[in-house]
Amino acid sequence: MSTSFNQELQDRLVRYAAIDSQSDENSPTAPSTEIQFDMLNLLRDELNAIGAQDVELTDYGVVLATIPGTVKGPTIGFLAHVDTAPQFNAEGVKPRVIKGYNGGDITFPDDPELTLSPSEHPYLATKQGHDLITASGTTLLGADDKAGVSIIMTMARHLLENPDIKRGPIRIGFTPDEEIGRGVGTELPKDLAVDFAYTLDGSEVGEIIYESFSADRAVVTVKGVSIHPGWAKEKMVNAAHLAAKIVQTLPQATLTPETTEGRDGFLHVTDLNGGSSEMEIKLILRDFERDGLEAKGELLRKVCDAVQASEPRAEIHCEITPQYRNMRYWLEDDMTPVDLAIEACQAHGIETVADPIRGGTDGSRLTEMGVPTPNIFCGMQCIHGPLEWISVQDMATAADVCLTLATLAAEKQAK
């Protein structure tokens, strides 16, 4: 693989990761947080500076740009999201570079008790000699998905400086709010204007993902009967007790994230908020198949109905809303973008992996909305927590694969 991108990718990720751009699912705005504009405005300005065309920051918070084609070919999109996950602290990220990783345990300066060990993370054991980037121990890193952003920006700069590289038109998209399932609005497919696209939001080298979870979000509200506890006998209905009963009645030994793997789906309680008079339970429902997802929603409703029947004075309401669906349902009808990505990997001697992703990407929504968008690796590991790390060389490999993919697509159309 080429090493010419290593320094640029390292510099970009270190710079981008230090910018707090965490999303917030409790916010009604789009983007959900103002701080995401710190990344969006920066990327718009950097795209203008390197000579990209049609650069814009849309009113729904997506940066779009064009890298002109040099030959006829399909218009391909490359996308990454600028927000970082709400699940862990993302304020004050201090990225650090470990040059020539020696293969041993990695410690963290801001949390001496934290250790990243190759014995617990087998993929790390394969990266001896690589240049690794981590955070300092008290924050996530944000390689999800600022690694994808860095790769796309590096690729864009390289293509604009090398007009002799054969490629069709390329469209770039940097989205907000992917981590909370709101990165793809109704306007994006039309504004992106591509034949197909790729998200750079995967992990290990060789991952070409064309199957994701199908996902719903659920909110259960429990209203009790509030009264002074000194006079509460046979009058009070404690909403917190009923909420606890709902959570405890849901499967604990099965159907939770910590008890499932592979193609198993789950119900996951993410939040419990409120008090004795009113409680709110937030859950996410996941399954690879529509009927499995529907069954999990029905199970949740039945549990709520049973607890409601046990206490008719309470009011229990369960609302389930769709988030995204398995991209496989649409991609299996035309595997052209997947096949191109696999061929590009093979051109670099990379063995591809197509395991279903136990999550979703902006590509899940885009594919459902008519823009076929599989997911390509970018190298990020141990995401959404303080152990997050990435190999600079893995990022460079992703950049090489994407450049090859663009050329292959143009060559195939010319034949």
C-alpha positions in Angstrom: 0.0 0.0 0.0 1.0 3.6 -0.6 2.4 5.5 2.4 2.0 8.9 0.8 -1.3 9.6 2.7 -0.1 8.6 6.1 1.0 12.0 7.4 -2.0 13.9 6.0 -4.5 11.4 7.4 -2.8 11.5 10.8 -2.8 15.3 10.8 -6.4 15.6 9.7 -7.7 13.1 12.3 -5.8 14.7 15.1 -7.1 18.1 14.2 -10.7 17.0 13.6 -10.9 14.8 16.7 -10.0 17.7 18.9 -13.2 19.5 17.9 -16.2 18.6 20.0 -19.1 17.8 17.7 -21.2 15.4 19.8 -24.9 15.0 18.8 -27.9 15.1 21.2 -30.9 12.9 20.6 -33.0 15.1 23.1 -32.5 18.2 21.0 -35.3 19.0 18.5 -33.0 21.1 16.2 -31.3 19.9 13.0 -28.4 19.5 13.5 -29.1 18.6 17.0 -26.2 20.6 18.4 -24.7 23.9 17.4 -21.2 22.6 18.0 -21.5 20.3 14.9 -21.3 23.5 12.9 -17.7 23.9 14.1 -16.9 20.8 11.9 -19.4 21.6 9.1 -18.1 25.1 8.6 -14.5 24.0 8.7 -15.1 21.3 6.1 -17.0 23.7 3.8 -14.1 26.1 4.0 -11.4 23.4 3.5 -13.3 22.1 0.4 -13.4 25.5 -1.1 -9.7 26.0 -0.3 -8.6 22.8 -2.2 -10.7 23.8 -5.2 -13.8 21.5 -4.9 -16.8 22.7 -6.9 -20.5 23.3 -5.9 -19.5 23.5 -2.2 -22.4 24.3 0.0 -23.6 23.9 3.6 -27.3 23.1 3.2 -30.0 24.5 5.5 -30.4 21.0 7.0 -26.8 20.8 8.0 -25.0 18.7 5.3 -21.9 19.8 3.5 -22.0 18.9 -0.2 -19.3 19.3 -2.8 -18.3 18.0 -6.3 -14.9 16.6 -7.5 -15.2 16.9 -11.3 -14.9 13.8 -13.4 -12.1 13.4 -15.9 -13.9 10.7 -18.0 -17.4 9.5 -18.4 -18.5 7.4 -15.6 -21.2 7.0 -12.9 -21.5 9.7 -10.3 -20.4 8.3 -7.0 -20.9 9.7 -3.6 -18.6 9.3 -0.6 -20.1 10.2 2.8 -19.0 10.4 6.5 -20.7 11.9 9.5 -19.2 14.7 11.6 -21.0 14.0 14.9 -19.6 11.8 17.7 -21.6 9.4 19.8 -23.6 10.8 22.8 -22.8 7.6 24.9 -19.5 8.9 26.3 -17.7 12.1 27.1 -16.5 13.9 23.9 -15.5 17.2 25.4 -11.9 18.1 25.5 -10.6 15.2 23.3 -6.8 15.1 23.4 -5.7 12.9 20.5 -2.3 11.3 20.7 -0.2 9.4 18.2 1.7 6.3 19.1 4.4 5.9 16.4 5.4 2.4 15.5 3.2 0.5 18.0 5.4 -2.1 19.8 2.6 -4.7 20.2 2.2 -4.4 24.0 -0.4 -2.9 26.3 -1.4 0.7 25.8 -1.9 2.9 28.8 -3.6 6.3 28.9 -2.1 9.5 30.6 -5.4 10.8 31.9 -6.6 7.5 33.4 -3.6 5.4 34.5 -5.9 2.5 35.4 -7.2 2.2 31.8 -5.5 -0.3 29.5 -5.9 -1.3 25.9 -4.5 -4.8 25.5 -3.9 -6.9 22.4 -4.8 -9.9 24.5 -8.4 -8.6 24.8 -8.5 -7.0 21.4 -7.1 -9.4 18.8 -7.2 -6.9 15.9 -4.8 -4.7 17.8 -2.3 -7.5 18.0 -2.1 -7.4 14.1 -1.0 -3.8 14.1 2.5 -4.0 15.5 4.6 -1.4 13.7 1.6 0.8 12.8 1.1 4.4 13.9 -1.9 4.4 16.2 -4.1 7.3 17.3 -6.0 7.1 20.6 -7.5 9.7 23.0 -6.1 10.4 26.5 -8.3 8.1 28.6 -11.3 10.3 29.7 -13.0 10.8 26.3 -13.8 8.9 23.2 -11.6 9.7 20.2 -14.2 10.4 17.6 -12.6 8.3 14.8 -16.2 7.4 14.4 -16.5 9.0 12.0 -13.8 11.6 11.7 -11.6 8.9 10.3 -14.1 8.7 7.4 -14.1 12.5 7.1 -10.3 12.5 7.0 -10.1 9.8 4.3 -12.6 11.6 2.1 -10.9 15.0 2.5 -7.5 13.4 1.7 -8.9 11.6 -1.3 -10.6 14.8 -2.6 -7.4 16.8 -2.3 -5.4 14.1 -4.1 -7.9 13.9 -7.0 -8.1 17.6 -7.4 -4.3 17.8 -7.6 -4.1 14.9 -10.1 -6.5 15.4 -13.0 -4.8 12.6 -14.9 -6.5 10.1 -12.6 -9.5 8.5 -14.4 -12.7 8.9 -12.6 -16.3 10.0 -13.1 -17.9 12.8 -11.1 -17.6 12.4 -7.4 -19.9 13.9 -4.8 -18.9 14.4 -1.2 -21.3 14.5 1.7 -20.6 15.3 5.3 -23.7 14.7 7.5 -24.6 15.6 11.1 -26.5 13.5 13.6 -25.8 10.0 12.3 -25.2 8.7 15.8 -28.8 9.6 16.7 -30.3 8.3 13.5 -31.1 11.7 12.0 -28.3 12.2 9.5 -30.3 11.7 6.3 -33.2 14.0 5.7 -35.7 13.8 2.9 -33.8 16.3 0.8 -30.5 14.6 0.8 -31.0 11.9 -1.9 -32.0 14.5 -4.5 -29.4 17.0 -3.5 -26.6 14.4 -3.4 -27.5 13.5 -7.0 -25.5 10.3 -7.4 -25.9 6.9 -9.1 -24.7 5.2 -5.9 -22.7 6.1 -2.8 -20.5 4.7 0.0 -20.3 5.6 3.6 -16.8 5.5 5.1 -18.0 4.3 8.5 -16.7 0.7 8.9 -13.9 -0.8 11.0 -11.5 -3.6 10.0 -9.6 -3.5 6.7 -11.6 -5.4 4.1 -15.0 -4.8 5.5 -17.6 -4.1 2.8 -20.9 -4.0 4.6 -24.2 -4.3 2.7 -26.4 -5.6 5.5 -27.3 -3.7 8.6 -29.8 -3.9 11.4 -33.4 -2.8 10.9 -34.2 -0.4 13.7 -37.0 1.1 15.6 -37.1 3.5 18.6 -39.6 3.1 21.4 -40.7 5.5 24.1 -42.9 4.2 27.0 -44.6 6.8 29.2 -46.0 5.7 32.6 -48.3 8.1 34.5 -49.1 7.2 38.0 -51.3 8.9 40.7 -49.4 11.4 42.8 -50.3 12.2 46.3 -48.5 13.2 49.5 -46.8 10.0 50.7 -48.1 10.6 54.2 -51.7 10.1 53.0 -50.9 7.7 50.1 -52.4 4.4 51.3 -54.6 2.9 48.6 -54.4 6.1 46.7 -50.9 6.6 45.3 -49.8 4.8 42.1 -46.0 4.9 41.9 -45.0 5.3 38.2 -41.4 4.4 39.1 -42.5 1.0 40.4 -44.5 0.3 37.3 -41.6 1.4 35.0 -39.3 -1.0 36.9 -41.9 -3.8 36.5 -41.9 -3.2 32.7 -38.1 -3.3 32.5 -37.9 -6.4 34.7 -40.6 -8.2 32.7 -38.7 -7.8 29.5 -36.3 -10.6 28.7 -33.1 -10.3 30.8 -31.3 -13.5 29.9 -32.0 -13.2 26.2 -32.8 -10.4 23.7 -30.5 -7.8 25.3 -27.3 -6.4 23.7 -25.1 -8.1 26.3 -26.6 -11.5 25.6 -26.8 -11.5 21.8 -24.3 -11.6 18.9 -24.2 -12.5 15.2 -27.6 -12.3 13.6 -29.5 -12.0 16.9 -31.6 -8.9 17.5 -32.4 -7.3 20.8 -34.4 -4.8 22.9 -32.2 -2.3 24.7 -33.4 0.0 27.5 -31.3 3.2 27.0 -32.9 5.6 29.4 -35.1 5.8 32.5 -36.2 9.3 33.4 -38.8 10.7 35.8 -40.1 10.0 39.3 -43.0 8.5 41.2 -45.7 10.5 39.4 -44.4 10.0 35.8 -41.7 7.9 34.1 -40.3 7.7 30.6 -38.5 4.6 29.3 -36.5 4.9 26.1 -35.6 1.8 24.2 -34.1 0.8 20.9 -35.3 -2.3 19.0 -33.0 -4.1 16.5 -33.3 -7.1 14.2 -31.9 -8.0 10.8 -35.4 -9.0 9.5 -38.6 -7.1 9.4 -40.7 -9.8 11.1 -38.1 -10.1 13.9 -38.3 -6.4 14.5 -42.0 -6.4 14.4 -42.1 -9.3 16.9 -39.9 -7.3 19.4 -42.2 -4.4 19.1 -45.2 -6.6 19.8 -43.4 -8.1 22.8 -42.8 -4.7 24.3 -46.5 -3.7 23.7 -47.7 -6.9 25.4 -45.5 -6.3 28.4 -46.9 -2.7 28.7 -50.4 -4.0 28.3 -49.9 -6.6 31.1 -48.5 -4.0 33.5 -51.3 -1.7 32.6 -53.9 -4.4 33.3 -52.3 -4.9 36.8 -52.9 -1.3 37.6 -55.8 0.3 35.7 -55.4 3.6 37.6 -52.2 4.2 35.7 -51.8 5.4 32.2 -49.2 3.5 30.1 -48.5 4.5 26.5 -46.0 2.8 24.2 -45.0 4.6 21.0 -42.7 2.9 18.4 -41.3 4.8 15.5 -39.1 3.5 12.6 -35.5 4.6 12.4 -33.9 2.6 9.5 -34.1 -0.7 7.7 -31.6 -3.4 6.6 -30.0 -2.0 3.5 -29.7 -5.6 2.1 -33.4 -5.5 1.1 -32.5 -3.0 -1.7 -28.9 -3.7 -2.4 -29.5 -7.4 -3.2 -31.5 -6.3 -6.2 -28.4 -4.6 -7.7 -25.0 -5.4 -6.2 -23.0 -3.2 -8.5 -21.7 -0.8 -5.8 -20.8 -3.8 -3.6 -19.1 -5.7 -6.4 -17.0 -2.6 -7.3 -15.9 -2.2 -3.7 -14.9 -5.8 -3.4 -13.0 -5.6 -6.7 -11.2 -2.5 -5.5 -10.1 -4.4 -2.4 -9.0 -7.3 -4.4 -6.9 -5.1 -6.6 -4.9 -4.3 -3.5 -4.7 -7.9 -2.4 -7.2 -7.3 0.5 -9.4 -10.1 1.5 -12.9 -8.8 2.0 -15.3 -9.4 4.8 -19.1 -8.9 4.5 -20.4 -9.7 7.9 -23.7 -8.0 8.8 -23.1 -4.8 10.8 -24.8 -4.9 14.2 -25.8 -1.3 13.8 -26.7 1.1 11.1 -25.2 3.9 9.0 -26.5 6.8 7.0 -26.3 4.3 4.1 -29.1 2.3 5.7 -31.4 5.3 5.3 -30.0 6.4 1.9 -30.4 2.9 0.5 -34.0 2.7 1.7 -34.6 6.1 0.1 -33.3 5.0 -3.3 -29.6 5.7 -3.2 -27.7 2.4 -2.9 -25.1 3.0 -0.3 -23.0 0.2 1.2 -20.4 0.8 3.9 -16.6 0.7 3.5 -14.0 0.2 6.3 -12.1 3.2 7.6 -10.2 1.4 10.5 -11.9 2.7 13.6 -11.9 0.3 16.6 -13.5 0.2 20.1 -15.7 3.1 19.2 -18.0 5.0 21.6 -15.7 4.7 24.6 -12.3 5.7 26.0 -10.5 2.7 24.4 -11.2 3.9 20.9 -8.2 3.7 18.6 -7.3 3.6 14.9 -4.3 2.7 12.7 -3.1 5.5 10.4 -2.0 2.8 7.9 -5.6 1.3 7.9 -6.9 4.7 7.0 -4.4 5.0 4.2 -5.5 1.6 2.9 -9.1 2.8 2.8 -8.1 5.9 0.9 -6.2 3.7 -1.7 -9.3 1.4 -2.1 -11.6 4.3 -2.6 -9.4 5.9 -5.3 -9.2 2.5 -7.1 -12.9 2.1 -6.8 -13.6 5.4 -8.5 -11.3 4.5 -11.4 -12.8 1.0 -11.8 -16.3 2.4 -12.0 -15.3 4.8 -14.8 -13.3 2.0 -16.7 -16.3 -0.4 -16.5 -18.7 2.2 -18.0 -16.2 2.9 -20.8 -16.2 -0.7 -21.9 
